[in-house]
Amino acid sequence: MSDDKPCCAPGREPSGGPLALPSAGVRGSAEPNHERLLALPGGSFLMGSEDEVGYPADGEGPVRAVVLSPFRIAATTVTNERFAEFVDATGHVTESERFDFSFVFEGFLPDELRAVSPRVPGTPWWRGVRGADWRRPTGPGSSAEAIPDHPVVHVSWNDAQAYCAWSGTRLPTEAEWEYAARGGLEQRRYPWGDDLAPDGRHTCNIWRGTFPTDNTAADGHGSTAPVDAFAPNGYGLYNTVGNVWEWCADRFSPDFHRTGPRTDPTGPPDGPARVMRGGSHMCHASYCNRYRVAARSSNTPDSAAGNIGFRVAAAV
């Protein structure tokens, strides 16, 4: 099993000037005025994993007791429809639109578009597609309007911050995300337990078949699924594993948490990458089983791809 992260989502090399963003809400500073959020009590939980199928280099462990204040979090990731409301209200231009390209899985591309879209070195199933962005998730000719209840994708961490500033929310911290994703279960691989397919039922949207050549879509979805597909976890959150990667507020480090704060942790004070959690519809056990609640990944804050989205949170 490889632990290369480009399977999760490739990163982009920035070009052009910095993106102008409104001031984003910070922890505890903004009262949500646009979003319906679930209230979670917080408290102590066991964060991280030392699972044999995990990736030690990602910093999944050690398992440690973390204490969180009460907070609120969205039941679903932000949809195409909701993101369109934000864009209509603010005129926000995403970084994918500014760069005029984003990363798309090659299996979603027509032959003529695949032929002119360069491969990502080392992960040839990813193509840099000119004209791919949140409005056109698989490039020219596609439309997010056709899937309004699917998660918005091709949004960078910076774009997510802009949405949060508009909606009076913030991104969840990594600790909040994991606490919420677990749904009250302690040290289980998935939000529903340890069995990926209990009683033979598909419980999340991941790659089915042989990666990257054959996706049987046995779970009902060959690409993204509606944000409320499958059953919610014990806290009422949908699709916390699979479907799309979710940006978190924290900077990424594989080891800062070993000695860092254990009460309301917010990650390291500096670093070039931001945390992503939850895995995506492109994850498969043969290559990247980061569709577990303790699994971690990261990307640069200006990067985007067809399998990266976000959900929002707020203080109580």
KEKE-3310 file (N, C-alpha, C; in steps of 0.2 Angstrom, whole numbers, plus 5000, padded with zeros to 4 digits):
npx = (5004:5003:5009:5008:5003:4997:4987:4977:4974:4980:4993:4994:5005:5007:5003:5003:4995:4991:4976:4962:4953:4939:4939:4940:4929:4935:4939:4926:4922:4912:4894:4884:4874:4869:4869:4863:4867:4873:4873:4886:4892:4905:4919:4929:4938:4946:4958:4965:4975:4982:4981:4984:4982:4984:4993:5008:5017:5009:5006:4995:4995:5001:4987:4978:4971:4959:4952:4938:4929:4911:4904:4897:4893:4891:4879:4881:4893:4896:4885:4884:4873:4872:4885:4884:4875:4882:4892:4885:4880:4892:4901:4913:4927:4934:4950:4953:4946:4953:4966:4963:4963:4961:4962:4957:4950:4955:4947:4934:4934:4931:4937:4943:4946:4954:4965:4972:4975:4987:4995:4997:5013:5018:5006:4996:4982:4977:4973:4978:4966:4961:4950:4942:4933:4923:4910:4911:4914:4920:4927:4926:4910:4903:4892:4889:4876:4868:4869:4865:4864:4875:4892:4901:4915:4933:4937:4948:4957:4958:4947:4937:4938:4934:4920:4916:4918:4908:4896:4896:4903:4916:4930:4930:4941:4954:4953:4940:4934:4937:4931:4918:4916:4917:4905:4902:4906:4920:4936:4934:4936:4928:4914:4903:4907:4919:4918:4919:4908:4895:4885:4885:4881:4883:4891:4897:4904:4916:4930:4925:4930:4944:4957:4966:4958:4945:4930:4917:4906:4897:4892:4883:4887:4897:4905:4905:4893:4876:4876:4869:4869:4868:4867:4867:4879:4881:4880:4873:4879:4883:4891:4905:4916:4923:4917:4920:4936:4938:4942:4951:4953:4966:4984:4995:5005:5015:5019:5017:5007:5010:5017:5010:4996:4982:4969:4956:4964:4973:4981:4998:5008:5013:5017:5017:5005:4988:4976:4967:4953:4944:4944:4939:4928:4937:4946:4953:4956:4967:4976:4975:4969:4962:4950:4946:4941:4952:4961:4973:4977:4984:4986:4991:4986:4980:4977:4966:4954:4944:4939:4939:4931:4921:4915:4906:4909:4906:4907:4899)
npy = (4994:5011:5026:5038:5055:5062:5054:5057:5071:5082:5095:5113:5123:5140:5155:5171:5185:5188:5181:5191:5192:5193:5197:5183:5174:5170:5158:5157:5170:5174:5174:5162:5166:5162:5148:5132:5123:5109:5107:5102:5094:5093:5090:5077:5066:5052:5055:5052:5038:5021:5012:4997:4997:5010:5026:5029:5039:5050:5055:5050:5045:5048:5039:5050:5059:5072:5087:5096:5112:5115:5116:5120:5112:5109:5098:5093:5094:5109:5113:5113:5122:5130:5136:5143:5153:5160:5165:5173:5183:5189:5190:5183:5176:5161:5152:5142:5147:5159:5154:5147:5133:5117:5101:5086:5070:5058:5049:5055:5063:5068:5060:5070:5081:5075:5072:5084:5088:5089:5076:5073:5072:5056:5052:5048:5047:5059:5074:5090:5102:5114:5126:5119:5121:5126:5128:5121:5106:5095:5100:5110:5110:5103:5105:5112:5115:5105:5096:5101:5097:5091:5090:5105:5107:5109:5120:5130:5131:5144:5149:5143:5149:5162:5159:5156:5168:5176:5168:5169:5159:5147:5137:5120:5115:5103:5094:5096:5092:5078:5073:5076:5068:5055:5053:5050:5037:5027:5026:5019:5013:5019:5030:5022:5011:4997:4989:4990:4987:4984:4970:4968:4980:4995:5009:5021:5033:5028:5022:5009:4993:4991:5001:5013:5010:5004:5007:5001:5007:5002:5007:5015:5027:5035:5046:5061:5061:5065:5077:5072:5059:5041:5035:5046:5049:5045:5058:5065:5069:5069:5059:5059:5052:5047:5052:5068:5076:5086:5102:5108:5120:5120:5121:5109:5096:5083:5079:5089:5088:5079:5084:5096:5107:5100:5103:5110:5111:5119:5117:5118:5133:5138:5134:5127:5120:5115:5106:5092:5081:5065:5058:5053:5050:5044:5037:5021:5005:4998:5008:5020:5021:5032:5035:5034:5038:5043:5046:5057:5070:5083:5099:5113:5129:5136:5126:5115:5103:5090:5083:5089:5097:5106:5108:5118:5126:5133:5142:5140)
npz = (5000:4995:5002:4997:4995:4984:4978:4985:4983:4972:4973:4969:4961:4965:4956:4950:4958:4976:4983:4986:5000:5011:5029:5038:5050:5066:5078:5089:5087:5079:5076:5069:5055:5044:5042:5047:5060:5070:5087:5097:5112:5116:5127:5133:5122:5114:5103:5087:5080:5081:5072:5063:5050:5047:5043:5049:5046:5043:5055:5062:5075:5092:5100:5110:5124:5121:5125:5122:5120:5120:5104:5087:5072:5054:5047:5035:5021:5012:4999:4981:4977:4988:4989:4977:4980:4989:4980:4971:4980:4984:4974:4973:4967:4963:4967:4958:4947:4945:4942:4931:4929:4936:4945:4939:4939:4927:4922:4921:4910:4894:4878:4870:4878:4888:4880:4879:4892:4904:4913:4931:4938:4943:4948:4937:4935:4938:4930:4925:4921:4910:4913:4922:4937:4951:4946:4934:4936:4930:4920:4905:4898:4908:4922:4938:4941:4938:4948:4961:4974:4978:4985:4984:4975:4970:4977:4986:5002:5005:4998:5005:5017:5014:5011:5024:5030:5025:5029:5042:5050:5053:5048:5055:5068:5067:5078:5082:5070:5070:5082:5080:5068:5073:5079:5092:5095:5101:5096:5084:5068:5058:5056:5059:5065:5065:5054:5037:5028:5035:5037:5024:5018:5009:5016:5013:5001:4992:4981:4972:4966:4955:4958:4948:4937:4936:4942:4950:4955:4965:4976:4972:4967:4956:4956:4965:4978:4983:4997:5008:5007:5011:5028:5043:5055:5073:5079:5070:5058:5041:5029:5033:5031:5015:4999:4998:5002:5016:5021:5035:5049:5054:5052:5045:5052:5055:5068:5078:5087:5096:5107:5108:5113:5122:5125:5117:5105:5091:5081:5074:5075:5063:5046:5029:5024:5025:5035:5028:5029:5030:5018:5001:4987:4978:4986:4990:4996:4991:4988:4995:5010:5017:5021:5034:5051:5058:5049:5040:5030:5019:5011:5001:5004:4993:4984:4975:4970:4961:4971:4983:4996:5009:5026:5038:5054:5071:5086:5101)
capx = (5000:5007:5007:5009:4997:4994:4981:4971:4972:4987:4993:4995:5010:5004:5005:4999:4995:4987:4969:4959:4948:4936:4941:4936:4928:4940:4936:4922:4921:4906:4888:4881:4868:4866:4869:4860:4872:4872:4876:4889:4893:4912:4921:4935:4938:4952:4959:4971:4974:4988:4978:4989:4981:4985:4999:5011:5020:5004:5004:4989:4995:4998:4981:4978:4964:4959:4946:4935:4923:4905:4904:4892:4895:4886:4878:4884:4897:4893:4883:4885:4868:4874:4891:4882:4872:4888:4896:4880:4880:4898:4905:4919:4930:4938:4957:4953:4944:4959:4972:4960:4963:4961:4964:4951:4951:4955:4941:4928:4935:4930:4944:4947:4949:4960:4971:4975:4976:4993:4995:5001:5019:5018:4999:4994:4975:4975:4974:4977:4961:4960:4943:4939:4932:4917:4905:4912:4918:4924:4929:4921:4904:4900:4889:4887:4869:4865:4870:4865:4864:4882:4897:4905:4922:4937:4937:4954:4956:4956:4940:4932:4938:4930:4913:4915:4917:4901:4891:4897:4905:4923:4931:4931:4948:4955:4951:4933:4931:4937:4926:4911:4915:4916:4898:4901:4910:4927:4942:4932:4939:4923:4908:4898:4910:4925:4917:4918:4902:4891:4880:4886:4879:4888:4889:4900:4905:4923:4931:4924:4933:4951:4959:4962:4955:4938:4925:4910:4901:4893:4889:4878:4890:4904:4909:4902:4886:4873:4879:4866:4868:4870:4865:4871:4883:4878:4879:4869:4883:4883:4897:4911:4921:4922:4913:4925:4940:4936:4947:4950:4957:4973:4990:4997:5011:5015:5021:5016:5002:5013:5018:5006:4990:4977:4963:4955:4970:4971:4987:5004:5008:5015:5018:5014:5000:4982:4974:4961:4950:4938:4945:4935:4926:4943:4950:4953:4961:4973:4981:4974:4963:4962:4943:4945:4940:4958:4966:4974:4980:4985:4987:4993:4979:4978:4976:4959:4953:4938:4937:4940:4926:4922:4909:4908:4907:4905:4907:4892)
capy = (5000:5017:5032:5045:5059:5064:5050:5061:5077:5085:5102:5117:5128:5146:5159:5177:5189:5185:5182:5196:5189:5196:5195:5177:5173:5166:5154:5160:5177:5175:5171:5160:5170:5159:5141:5128:5119:5105:5108:5096:5096:5093:5086:5073:5060:5049:5057:5048:5030:5017:5006:4994:4999:5017:5029:5033:5045:5056:5058:5048:5043:5043:5040:5054:5062:5079:5090:5101:5116:5114:5119:5118:5110:5108:5091:5091:5099:5114:5111:5118:5127:5135:5140:5148:5159:5164:5169:5178:5188:5192:5191:5179:5172:5156:5152:5138:5152:5163:5150:5144:5126:5113:5094:5082:5063:5057:5045:5059:5067:5065:5059:5076:5085:5071:5072:5091:5090:5086:5072:5075:5067:5051:5050:5050:5048:5066:5079:5097:5103:5121:5128:5116:5125:5124:5129:5116:5101:5090:5104:5113:5106:5100:5110:5110:5116:5099:5092:5106:5094:5088:5095:5110:5105:5114:5126:5130:5133:5151:5150:5141:5155:5167:5157:5156:5175:5178:5165:5170:5153:5146:5130:5116:5113:5096:5090:5096:5088:5071:5072:5076:5063:5049:5052:5047:5031:5028:5023:5015:5015:5022:5033:5017:5005:4994:4985:4994:4986:4980:4966:4969:4986:5001:5015:5028:5034:5027:5019:5002:4990:4991:5008:5018:5008:5001:5009:4998:5012:4998:5010:5020:5034:5034:5052:5063:5059:5071:5078:5068:5052:5037:5037:5050:5046:5046:5065:5068:5072:5065:5058:5062:5048:5046:5058:5073:5078:5092:5107:5110:5126:5119:5120:5102:5094:5076:5078:5094:5086:5074:5088:5102:5107:5094:5106:5115:5112:5122:5115:5122:5140:5140:5128:5129:5116:5114:5099:5089:5075:5062:5054:5055:5045:5041:5032:5014:5001:4996:5013:5026:5020:5037:5036:5032:5045:5046:5047:5064:5072:5090:5102:5120:5133:5138:5121:5113:5097:5088:5079:5093:5102:5108:5109:5124:5126:5139:5142:5140)
capz = (5000:4995:5007:4993:4996:4978:4977:4989:4979:4970:4975:4964:4962:4965:4951:4950:4965:4982:4983:4991:5004:5017:5035:5040:5057:5070:5083:5095:5086:5074:5077:5063:5053:5037:5042:5052:5063:5075:5093:5100:5119:5118:5132:5132:5118:5112:5096:5083:5079:5080:5068:5059:5043:5046:5040:5055:5044:5043:5062:5065:5082:5096:5103:5115:5126:5119:5128:5117:5122:5115:5097:5082:5066:5049:5046:5028:5017:5008:4992:4975:4977:4993:4987:4972:4984:4992:4975:4969:4985:4985:4968:4974:4961:4967:4965:4952:4941:4944:4939:4925:4929:4942:4944:4938:4938:4920:4920:4920:4905:4887:4875:4867:4884:4891:4876:4880:4899:4906:4919:4937:4938:4948:4948:4930:4934:4939:4925:4925:4916:4909:4913:4927:4943:4955:4941:4929:4940:4926:4915:4900:4896:4914:4926:4945:4942:4937:4954:4966:4981:4978:4988:4980:4974:4966:4981:4990:5009:5005:4996:5011:5022:5011:5012:5031:5032:5022:5032:5049:5052:5052:5047:5061:5069:5066:5083:5082:5065:5072:5087:5076:5063:5076:5081:5099:5095:5103:5093:5079:5061:5054:5060:5061:5068:5063:5048:5032:5025:5040:5034:5017:5016:5008:5020:5011:4994:4990:4975:4972:4961:4955:4957:4946:4931:4936:4947:4949:4958:4968:4982:4969:4965:4952:4957:4971:4980:4987:5003:5013:5005:5017:5035:5047:5061:5080:5080:5064:5052:5035:5024:5036:5027:5008:4995:4997:5007:5020:5024:5042:5050:5056:5048:5045:5055:5057:5075:5083:5091:5101:5113:5108:5118:5122:5126:5111:5100:5085:5077:5074:5073:5056:5041:5022:5022:5029:5036:5025:5033:5028:5012:4996:4982:4975:4990:4989:5001:4988:4987:5000:5014:5021:5022:5041:5054:5061:5044:5039:5024:5019:5004:5001:5005:4987:4980:4974:4965:4960:4977:4989:4998:5016:5030:5042:5061:5074:5093:5104)
cpx = (5004:5004:5008:5002:4994:4988:4975:4969:4979:4987:4995:5001:5007:5007:5000:4999:4991:4980:4966:4953:4945:4939:4937:4935:4933:4936:4933:4920:4914:4900:4885:4875:4865:4866:4866:4865:4870:4876:4879:4892:4901:4914:4928:4934:4945:4953:4965:4970:4981:4986:4983:4988:4982:4992:5003:5015:5016:5003:4998:4989:5000:4991:4981:4971:4965:4952:4944:4929:4917:4906:4898:4896:4890:4885:4880:4889:4893:4891:4885:4879:4870:4880:4889:4878:4877:4891:4891:4880:4886:4902:4912:4921:4935:4945:4957:4951:4950:4965:4970:4962:4962:4962:4957:4953:4950:4949:4934:4929:4934:4937:4947:4949:4954:4966:4975:4976:4982:4992:4999:5007:5018:5011:4995:4986:4973:4977:4973:4972:4960:4952:4939:4938:4925:4911:4905:4916:4922:4926:4924:4916:4901:4897:4887:4880:4865:4865:4870:4866:4871:4886:4900:4912:4926:4938:4944:4952:4955:4949:4935:4932:4934:4922:4912:4914:4910:4896:4891:4899:4913:4924:4932:4939:4948:4952:4943:4930:4931:4932:4919:4910:4914:4909:4897:4904:4917:4931:4939:4935:4934:4918:4903:4901:4917:4924:4915:4911:4898:4885:4879:4883:4884:4886:4893:4902:4913:4923:4929:4926:4941:4953:4966:4958:4948:4935:4919:4904:4895:4889:4883:4881:4897:4908:4906:4895:4883:4876:4876:4865:4871:4867:4869:4874:4879:4876:4875:4873:4883:4890:4904:4917:4919:4919:4919:4929:4937:4941:4945:4954:4964:4978:4992:5004:5010:5016:5020:5012:5004:5015:5014:5000:4985:4970:4962:4961:4968:4977:4993:5004:5010:5016:5014:5008:4994:4979:4968:4959:4945:4939:4940:4932:4931:4947:4948:4958:4967:4979:4981:4968:4962:4954:4941:4944:4946:4963:4967:4978:4981:4986:4988:4986:4976:4976:4968:4959:4946:4935:4938:4934:4927:4915:4911:4906:4907:4906:4900:4891)
cpy = (5006:5022:5038:5048:5062:5060:5054:5067:5080:5092:5106:5122:5135:5150:5166:5180:5185:5186:5187:5193:5194:5193:5189:5177:5169:5163:5158:5167:5179:5171:5169:5164:5167:5152:5138:5123:5115:5107:5102:5098:5096:5089:5082:5067:5058:5051:5053:5041:5027:5011:5003:4995:5007:5019:5032:5039:5051:5059:5056:5047:5048:5044:5045:5057:5069:5081:5096:5105:5114:5119:5117:5117:5108:5100:5089:5096:5104:5112:5116:5123:5132:5139:5145:5154:5163:5168:5174:5184:5192:5194:5187:5175:5167:5155:5147:5143:5156:5160:5148:5137:5123:5106:5090:5074:5061:5053:5048:5063:5064:5065:5065:5080:5081:5072:5079:5093:5086:5082:5075:5070:5062:5048:5052:5050:5055:5070:5086:5100:5111:5122:5124:5120:5122:5124:5123:5110:5096:5094:5107:5108:5103:5106:5108:5112:5110:5094:5097:5103:5090:5093:5099:5107:5110:5120:5125:5131:5140:5153:5148:5146:5160:5166:5158:5164:5178:5175:5166:5163:5153:5138:5126:5115:5106:5092:5090:5092:5080:5069:5071:5070:5056:5048:5049:5040:5032:5023:5017:5017:5020:5025:5028:5011:5003:4991:4990:4993:4981:4976:4967:4975:4991:5007:5021:5027:5034:5023:5011:4998:4990:4998:5008:5016:5006:5003:5006:5002:5007:5001:5015:5026:5033:5040:5054:5061:5065:5071:5074:5061:5047:5039:5041:5046:5047:5053:5069:5071:5066:5065:5061:5058:5047:5053:5063:5074:5085:5096:5108:5116:5125:5119:5112:5101:5087:5074:5083:5092:5081:5078:5094:5101:5102:5097:5111:5116:5115:5121:5119:5129:5142:5133:5130:5125:5116:5107:5098:5082:5072:5057:5056:5049:5042:5037:5025:5010:4999:5001:5018:5025:5026:5039:5033:5038:5047:5047:5055:5065:5080:5092:5109:5124:5135:5133:5119:5107:5095:5084:5082:5098:5104:5108:5115:5122:5133:5137:5142:5147)
cpz = (5000:5000:5003:4993:4989:4976:4980:4985:4978:4972:4969:4966:4960:4959:4952:4957:4970:4981:4988:4994:5009:5023:5037:5048:5060:5075:5089:5093:5082:5076:5070:5061:5046:5038:5048:5054:5069:5081:5096:5107:5120:5123:5130:5127:5116:5104:5093:5083:5079:5077:5064:5052:5041:5043:5046:5052:5043:5050:5064:5072:5085:5098:5109:5117:5125:5122:5123:5121:5117:5109:5093:5076:5061:5048:5040:5026:5014:5001:4987:4975:4982:4992:4981:4975:4986:4986:4972:4974:4985:4979:4968:4968:4964:4964:4959:4946:4940:4940:4932:4924:4936:4940:4944:4937:4931:4918:4919:4914:4898:4883:4873:4873:4887:4887:4877:4887:4902:4913:4925:4937:4944:4950:4942:4930:4936:4933:4927:4920:4916:4909:4918:4934:4946:4951:4936:4932:4936:4920:4910:4898:4902:4917:4933:4945:4941:4943:4960:4973:4982:4982:4983:4980:4970:4971:4986:4997:5009:5003:5001:5016:5020:5012:5020:5033:5030:5027:5040:5053:5052:5050:5054:5062:5068:5071:5083:5076:5067:5077:5084:5072:5067:5078:5088:5100:5097:5100:5088:5072:5057:5058:5062:5065:5065:5056:5042:5029:5030:5036:5027:5014:5015:5012:5019:5004:4993:4984:4976:4966:4961:4953:4953:4939:4930:4942:4946:4951:4961:4974:4979:4966:4962:4953:4964:4972:4983:4994:5009:5011:5011:5023:5039:5053:5068:5082:5075:5058:5047:5031:5027:5034:5020:5005:4994:5003:5010:5023:5031:5043:5051:5051:5050:5048:5057:5064:5080:5088:5097:5107:5113:5113:5117:5124:5121:5107:5094:5080:5078:5072:5066:5052:5034:5020:5027:5029:5031:5029:5029:5022:5007:4992:4978:4979:4989:4993:4998:4987:4993:5004:5019:5022:5029:5045:5057:5056:5043:5032:5024:5011:5005:5001:4998:4982:4980:4969:4965:4966:4983:4990:5006:5019:5035:5049:5064:5082:5095:5107)
residu = (MET:SER:ASP:ASP:LYS:PRO:CYS:CYS:ALA:PRO:GLY:ARG:GLU:PRO:SER:GLY:GLY:PRO:LEU:ALA:LEU:PRO:SER:ALA:GLY:VAL:ARG:GLY:SER:ALA:GLU:PRO:ASN:HIS:GLU:ARG:LEU:LEU:ALA:LEU:PRO:GLY:GLY:SER:PHE:LEU:MET:GLY:SER:GLU:ASP:GLU:VAL:GLY:TYR:PRO:ALA:ASP:GLY:GLU:GLY:PRO:VAL:ARG:ALA:VAL:VAL:LEU:SER:PRO:PHE:ARG:ILE:ALA:ALA:THR:THR:VAL:THR:ASN:GLU:ARG:PHE:ALA:GLU:PHE:VAL:ASP:ALA:THR:GLY:HIS:VAL:THR:GLU:SER:GLU:ARG:PHE:ASP:PHE:SER:PHE:VAL:PHE:GLU:GLY:PHE:LEU:PRO:ASP:GLU:LEU:ARG:ALA:VAL:SER:PRO:ARG:VAL:PRO:GLY:THR:PRO:TRP:TRP:ARG:GLY:VAL:ARG:GLY:ALA:ASP:TRP:ARG:ARG:PRO:THR:GLY:PRO:GLY:SER:SER:ALA:GLU:ALA:ILE:PRO:ASP:HIS:PRO:VAL:VAL:HIS:VAL:SER:TRP:ASN:ASP:ALA:GLN:ALA:TYR:CYS:ALA:TRP:SER:GLY:THR:ARG:LEU:PRO:THR:GLU:ALA:GLU:TRP:GLU:TYR:ALA:ALA:ARG:GLY:GLY:LEU:GLU:GLN:ARG:ARG:TYR:PRO:TRP:GLY:ASP:ASP:LEU:ALA:PRO:ASP:GLY:ARG:HIS:THR:CYS:ASN:ILE:TRP:ARG:GLY:THR:PHE:PRO:THR:ASP:ASN:THR:ALA:ALA:ASP:GLY:HIS:GLY:SER:THR:ALA:PRO:VAL:ASP:ALA:PHE:ALA:PRO:ASN:GLY:TYR:GLY:LEU:TYR:ASN:THR:VAL:GLY:ASN:VAL:TRP:GLU:TRP:CYS:ALA:ASP:ARG:PHE:SER:PRO:ASP:PHE:HIS:ARG:THR:GLY:PRO:ARG:THR:ASP:PRO:THR:GLY:PRO:PRO:ASP:GLY:PRO:ALA:ARG:VAL:MET:ARG:GLY:GLY:SER:HIS:MET:CYS:HIS:ALA:SER:TYR:CYS:ASN:ARG:TYR:ARG:VAL:ALA:ALA:ARG:SER:SER:ASN:THR:PRO:ASP:SER:ALA:ALA:GLY:ASN:ILE:GLY:PHE:ARG:VAL:ALA:ALA:ALA:VAL)
# end
